[in-house]
Amino acid sequence: MSSAADTIFALSSGGLPSGVAVIRLSGARSRGVIARMCGTVPAARHATLRSIRDRNGNILDDGIVLFFPGPHSFTGEDSAELQIHGGRATVKAVLAALAAFEGMRAAEAGEFSRRAFLNGRMDLVEVEGLADLIAAETEMQRRLAAEQASGGLSRLYDSWAKRLTYARAMIEAELDFADEEDVPGSVASRVWDDMRSLRQDILNHLADARVGEIARDGLKVVIAGPANAGKSSLLNYLAKRDIAIVTDIAGTTRDVLHVDLDLSGFAVRLHDTAGLRETQDLVEQEGIRRTRLSMAEAHLVLLLSDDPDTDWKALAGSYSGPRLRVGTKVDRADRLWPTGSADVIISVKSGAGMASLLAAIGDHLPVIASGSALALPTRRRHIANLEESEACIGRAIASEGAGLDIQAENLRLAGTALGRVTGRVDVENLLDIIFSEFCIGK
């Protein structure tokens, strides 16, 4: 049975074989195990070449050993790293040797980061930023995750929490010492202007939630249109490989397919969908239903048609969000598109218009200046708790006639909601979900 008192270990450097493999240890037995396997414990935070042996003294490998005494380590516990050759047999032998020591066990997913959180080395926003940093595939994902992992977003929320705490302290002072001459009166003049300002700060922050969502999860672009308009051909062209089946038979695409692109540092997820048409085929009808659902959830819809006389409004149906009208098959002599009949005209055969299409998609990406801070809300739980905090502050401001005690309680609830974002309060039910997103060695 696993225990928080165990010393844990794991391969932290990814797939094998590799030039170097890093095995991480954390827990009270780290120092003793390193001494047994390497002869002596290196000076703190100094890389030292050592022979690494099993319990019987057999040399397993020569490698670099590092020791990090707690609490000044990633986890806040005594920790160590073994940097060894990345052959499968070598790594397997070292992991087996570690497991043979009493009180040692393999780490669970995210357990190193979980210990860092429990030991106060990171808060939940920083932990989530670290998970996103590991998973980042585009420049904007990296920048957003780095801002969170380094504590930029946490510092913003902590500053708001301090303002709430100060406001509550002033209210409590007036409630408890209203008869004392040296206690300032008129809490409203000292507190409520700042609470109105704080509420607006939170609202402004929430207004950037869409930017944070796109930076982290990507711009969702749905390719929609009638059967055989060239939707799957466009997806395959942009993916530079065959993702979707392309034939002249209507209704080939029955489900929603997607491919991810890196456009101006942002992730852009393009979804191919079933052709929009009247059909008696039950499977195709389900595909069209999913197409409409995907359109409703999209940040941008590319409406494709190979007919210059297309009624674009009828093709969009109930969808009223951002869209680009894309005329296709412009390479064909029988496809003459009058000026203004489409936003972009393309051919996947010749490549005509493809640069213009990508530029038009790029126009729907957020504008973020290079080097600017990305302190943005990125997860649904962040947004929900921030909305609750803002609502509680609003109720506190609006309940002036109900008395200071009611107002103070609303500010307390606002602080509690804000604290749930960083993990200061009431987070046990979130921990298993958050840390399960990590790989074993983190």
C-alpha positions in Angstrom: 0.0 0.0 0.0 1.4 3.4 -1.0 2.1 5.9 1.7 3.2 9.6 1.8 6.0 8.4 4.1 7.5 6.3 1.4 10.4 7.4 -0.7 9.4 7.4 -4.3 11.4 7.0 -7.5 10.7 7.2 -11.2 12.2 7.6 -14.7 11.6 11.3 -15.4 13.3 11.8 -18.7 10.9 10.2 -21.1 11.1 7.4 -23.7 13.9 4.8 -24.0 16.4 4.3 -25.4 18.0 7.7 -25.1 21.5 9.2 -24.6 20.8 10.0 -21.0 18.1 8.8 -18.6 17.2 10.7 -15.5 15.8 8.9 -12.5 14.4 11.0 -9.7 14.0 10.1 -6.0 12.1 12.0 -3.3 11.6 11.2 0.4 13.3 10.7 3.7 15.3 7.7 2.5 16.9 9.4 -0.5 20.1 10.3 1.3 20.6 6.8 2.7 19.8 5.1 -0.6 22.2 7.3 -2.5 24.9 6.6 0.1 24.4 2.9 -0.4 24.3 2.9 -4.2 27.0 5.6 -4.8 29.4 5.2 -1.8 28.9 8.8 -0.5 26.3 11.5 -0.8 27.5 14.4 -3.1 27.6 17.9 -1.8 24.2 19.6 -2.1 23.3 20.6 -5.6 26.7 19.6 -7.0 26.8 17.2 -9.9 29.3 14.4 -9.2 30.4 11.4 -11.2 29.8 8.1 -9.3 29.6 4.4 -9.9 26.1 3.3 -9.2 25.8 -0.1 -7.5 23.0 -2.5 -6.4 22.6 -3.7 -2.8 25.2 -6.5 -3.4 27.8 -4.0 -4.7 27.5 -4.9 -8.3 28.2 -1.9 -10.6 25.2 -1.1 -12.7 26.5 2.0 -14.5 28.6 5.1 -14.1 26.6 8.4 -14.0 26.1 11.8 -12.6 24.5 12.0 -9.1 22.8 15.1 -7.6 21.4 15.5 -4.1 18.9 18.2 -3.1 18.3 18.4 0.7 14.8 19.4 1.8 13.1 21.8 2.1 15.1 23.4 -0.7 14.1 21.0 -3.4 11.3 20.6 -6.0 9.2 18.5 -3.6 10.3 20.1 -0.4 11.8 16.7 0.7 15.2 15.3 0.4 15.6 14.5 -3.3 18.1 13.1 -5.7 18.7 12.5 -9.3 20.7 9.7 -11.1 21.7 10.7 -14.6 22.7 7.4 -16.3 23.0 6.0 -19.8 19.6 5.6 -21.4 19.6 2.0 -22.4 16.5 0.0 -21.5 18.5 -2.7 -19.7 20.5 -0.2 -17.7 17.5 1.8 -16.6 15.6 -1.4 -15.7 18.5 -2.6 -13.6 18.7 0.7 -11.7 15.0 0.9 -11.1 15.0 -2.7 -9.8 17.9 -1.9 -7.5 16.0 1.1 -6.1 12.8 -1.0 -5.5 14.9 -3.5 -3.5 15.5 -1.0 -0.7 13.1 -1.0 2.2 10.6 1.9 2.1 11.2 2.6 -1.6 8.5 2.4 -4.2 7.7 3.5 -7.8 6.0 6.9 -7.9 2.4 7.3 -9.0 1.4 9.7 -11.8 2.0 13.3 -10.7 3.2 12.3 -7.2 6.4 14.5 -7.3 4.3 17.5 -8.1 1.6 16.5 -5.6 4.2 16.4 -2.8 5.5 19.8 -3.9 2.0 21.2 -3.5 1.4 19.5 -0.2 4.7 20.8 1.1 3.9 24.4 0.0 6.5 24.6 -2.8 3.8 25.2 -5.4 0.1 26.2 -5.5 -2.5 24.6 -7.7 -2.3 27.3 -10.5 1.5 26.7 -10.6 1.0 22.9 -10.7 -1.5 23.2 -13.6 0.9 25.6 -15.4 3.7 23.0 -15.0 1.4 20.3 -16.5 0.6 22.6 -19.4 4.3 23.4 -19.9 5.1 19.8 -20.3 2.3 19.3 -22.8 2.9 22.6 -24.7 3.3 22.2 -28.5 3.1 25.8 -29.7 4.8 29.0 -28.6 1.7 30.5 -27.1 1.0 27.4 -25.1 4.5 27.5 -23.8 4.3 31.2 -22.9 1.0 30.8 -21.2 2.1 27.7 -19.2 5.4 29.3 -18.3 3.6 32.4 -16.9 1.5 30.2 -14.7 4.2 27.7 -13.7 6.5 30.6 -12.6 3.7 32.0 -10.3 2.7 35.1 -12.4 -1.0 34.2 -12.3 -0.8 33.2 -8.6 0.7 36.6 -7.6 -2.2 38.3 -9.3 -4.8 36.2 -7.4 -2.8 36.6 -4.1 -2.9 40.4 -4.5 -6.6 40.2 -4.9 -6.9 38.0 -1.8 -4.9 40.5 0.3 -7.3 43.3 -0.8 -10.3 41.2 0.3 -8.6 40.4 3.6 -7.8 44.0 4.3 -11.4 45.0 3.5 -12.7 42.4 5.9 -10.3 43.5 8.6 -11.5 47.1 8.3 -15.1 46.0 8.5 -14.5 43.8 11.5 -12.7 46.7 13.2 -15.6 48.9 12.8 -18.0 46.2 14.0 -15.9 45.3 17.1 -14.7 48.7 18.1 -17.3 51.1 16.9 -17.3 53.0 20.2 -13.5 53.5 20.3 -12.3 56.9 19.3 -9.1 55.7 17.6 -10.9 53.4 15.2 -11.5 55.1 11.9 -15.2 55.3 11.0 -16.9 55.2 7.6 -15.7 51.9 6.3 -17.3 52.9 3.0 -14.8 55.6 2.4 -11.8 53.3 3.0 -13.0 50.0 1.6 -15.8 50.1 -0.8 -14.1 52.1 -3.5 -11.4 49.5 -3.6 -13.9 46.7 -3.6 -15.6 48.3 -6.6 -12.2 48.5 -8.3 -11.4 44.9 -7.4 -14.7 43.7 -8.8 -13.9 45.5 -12.1 -10.4 44.0 -12.1 -11.9 40.5 -11.9 -14.4 41.3 -14.6 -11.7 42.6 -16.9 -9.7 39.4 -16.2 -12.7 37.2 -17.0 -13.1 39.1 -20.3 -9.7 37.6 -21.3 -10.9 34.1 -20.7 -11.5 33.5 -24.4 -7.9 34.5 -25.1 -6.7 32.1 -22.5 -8.8 29.3 -23.8 -7.5 29.8 -27.4 -3.9 30.1 -26.2 -4.1 26.9 -24.2 -6.5 24.7 -26.1 -6.3 26.2 -29.6 -8.6 27.9 -32.0 -11.4 25.5 -33.0 -12.1 25.8 -36.7 -14.9 23.7 -38.3 -14.9 23.0 -42.0 -18.5 22.8 -43.1 -20.3 22.7 -46.4 -22.2 20.5 -48.8 -21.1 17.1 -49.8 -18.1 17.0 -52.2 -17.3 20.7 -51.7 -13.7 19.8 -51.0 -13.7 19.7 -47.2 -11.7 16.5 -46.7 -9.3 17.6 -49.5 -8.6 20.8 -47.7 -8.0 19.0 -44.4 -5.6 16.6 -46.1 -3.8 19.5 -47.9 -3.2 21.3 -44.6 -2.2 18.2 -42.8 0.2 17.3 -45.6 -1.0 13.7 -45.4 -4.2 11.7 -45.9 -6.4 12.2 -42.8 -9.8 11.9 -44.5 -11.1 9.7 -47.3 -11.6 11.7 -50.5 -13.9 10.3 -53.2 -16.6 11.6 -55.6 -19.2 9.7 -53.6 -21.4 12.0 -51.5 -21.5 11.2 -47.8 -18.0 9.7 -47.5 -17.3 11.6 -44.2 -19.6 10.3 -41.5 -17.8 11.6 -38.4 -15.9 14.7 -37.3 -12.1 14.4 -38.1 -9.5 16.9 -37.0 -5.9 18.0 -37.5 -3.8 20.4 -35.5 -1.8 23.2 -37.0 0.7 25.7 -35.5 -0.3 29.1 -36.9 1.5 32.3 -35.6 2.4 30.4 -32.5 -1.2 29.3 -31.7 -2.6 25.9 -31.9 -5.4 25.7 -34.6 -7.5 22.6 -34.6 -9.3 22.1 -37.9 -12.3 19.8 -37.9 -13.6 18.1 -41.1 -17.3 17.3 -40.9 -20.0 15.4 -42.7 -21.5 17.2 -45.8 -24.6 19.2 -45.2 -27.4 17.8 -47.4 -30.8 16.1 -47.2 -30.3 12.3 -46.8 -32.3 9.3 -45.7 -29.1 7.5 -44.5 -29.4 7.2 -40.7 -25.7 7.1 -40.2 -25.1 10.1 -42.4 -27.9 12.0 -40.6 -26.1 11.4 -37.4 -22.9 12.8 -39.0 -24.8 15.9 -40.1 -26.2 16.4 -36.6 -22.6 16.2 -35.3 -21.6 18.8 -37.9 -24.2 21.3 -36.6 -23.1 20.6 -33.0 -19.5 21.2 -33.9 -20.4 24.5 -35.7 -22.2 25.7 -32.6 -19.0 25.1 -30.5 -16.5 26.5 -33.0 -14.5 29.7 -32.7 -14.6 30.0 -36.5 -16.5 28.1 -39.3 -15.1 27.8 -42.8 -18.1 27.5 -45.0 -16.9 25.7 -48.2 -18.8 25.5 -51.5 -17.7 24.7 -55.1 -20.8 26.6 -56.4 -20.5 30.3 -57.2 -24.2 30.7 -56.8 -24.3 29.3 -53.2 -26.8 30.8 -50.8 -24.3 31.2 -47.9 -27.0 32.2 -45.4 -29.0 29.0 -46.0 -25.8 26.9 -45.9 -24.9 28.4 -42.4 -28.4 27.5 -41.1 -28.8 28.5 -37.5 -25.1 29.2 -37.0 -24.5 32.9 -36.5 -20.9 33.1 -35.3 -17.7 34.1 -37.0 -17.3 32.5 -40.5 -15.3 32.6 -43.7 -17.0 31.9 -47.0 -14.5 29.8 -49.0 -15.0 29.0 -52.7 -13.3 25.8 -53.8 -12.0 24.1 -57.0 -11.1 27.5 -58.5 -8.7 25.5 -60.8 -11.7 24.2 -62.8 -12.7 26.2 -65.8 -16.4 25.8 -65.0 -16.0 27.5 -61.5 -16.0 31.2 -62.2 -16.3 33.2 -58.9 -17.5 36.8 -59.3 -15.8 39.4 -57.1 -17.2 39.4 -53.6 -19.0 36.1 -54.0 -16.7 34.5 -51.4 -14.2 35.7 -48.8 -11.4 33.4 -50.1 -11.2 31.4 -53.2 -8.9 28.3 -53.2 -7.7 25.2 -55.0 -6.1 22.3 -53.2 -4.8 21.0 -56.5 -2.9 24.1 -57.5 -2.5 25.6 -54.0 -4.1 28.8 -55.2 -5.5 31.0 -52.4 -4.1 28.8 -49.6 -1.8 31.5 -48.2 -4.8 33.9 -48.2 -6.9 31.3 -46.4 -4.4 30.8 -43.6 -4.0 34.5 -43.3 -7.7 34.9 -43.0 -7.8 32.3 -40.3 -4.9 34.0 -38.5 -7.0 37.2 -38.4 -9.3 35.4 -35.9 -6.5 34.7 -33.5 -6.0 36.9 -30.4 -3.5 39.7 -30.8 -0.9 39.3 -28.1 2.2 41.5 -28.1 5.5 39.8 -28.0 7.0 39.7 -24.5 3.7 40.8 -22.8 2.6 38.9 -19.7 0.0 36.1 -20.2 -1.7 36.2 -16.8 -4.9 34.8 -18.2 -7.6 32.4 -16.8 -7.3 29.1 -18.8 -9.4 26.5 -17.1 -13.1 26.1 -16.4 -12.5 25.8 -12.7 -10.6 29.1 -12.6 -13.4 30.9 -14.4 -16.2 29.4 -12.3 -14.4 30.4 -9.0 -13.5 33.9 -10.3 -17.2 34.4 -11.4 -18.3 33.3 -7.9 -15.9 35.7 -6.2 -17.0 38.6 -8.4 -20.6 37.9 -7.6 -20.0 37.8 -3.9 -18.2 41.1 -4.0 -21.1 42.5 -6.0 -23.5 41.3 -3.3 -21.4 42.8 -0.6 -21.4 46.2 -2.4 -25.2 46.0 -3.1 -26.1 45.0 0.5 -25.2 48.2 2.2 -28.5 48.5 3.9 -28.3 45.0 5.3 -25.5 45.8 7.7 -21.7 45.4 7.9 -21.9 41.9 9.2 -23.7 40.7 6.0 -21.3 42.6 3.8 -18.3 41.1 5.7 -19.8 37.6 5.2 -20.1 38.2 1.4 -16.5 39.3 1.3 -15.5 36.1 3.2 -17.3 34.0 0.6 -15.5 36.0 -2.2 -12.1 35.2 -0.6 -13.0 31.5 -0.2 -13.9 31.3 -3.9 -10.7 33.0 -4.9 -8.7 30.7 -2.5 -10.0 27.7 -4.3 -8.3 28.8 -7.5 -4.8 28.6 -6.0 -5.6 25.8 -3.6 -5.6 27.9 -0.4 -8.9 26.4 0.8 -11.2 23.4 0.1 -9.3 21.6 -2.7 -9.1 18.0 -1.6 -11.7 16.9 -4.1 -9.6 18.5 -6.9 -6.2 16.9 -6.2 -6.7 13.5 -7.7 -8.0 15.0 -10.9 -5.3 17.6 -11.3 -2.3 15.4 -10.5 -3.6 12.5 -12.7 -2.8 14.6 -15.7 1.0 14.3 -15.1 3.4 11.7 -16.3 4.8 9.3 -13.8 8.2 11.0 -13.3 6.7 14.4 -12.5 
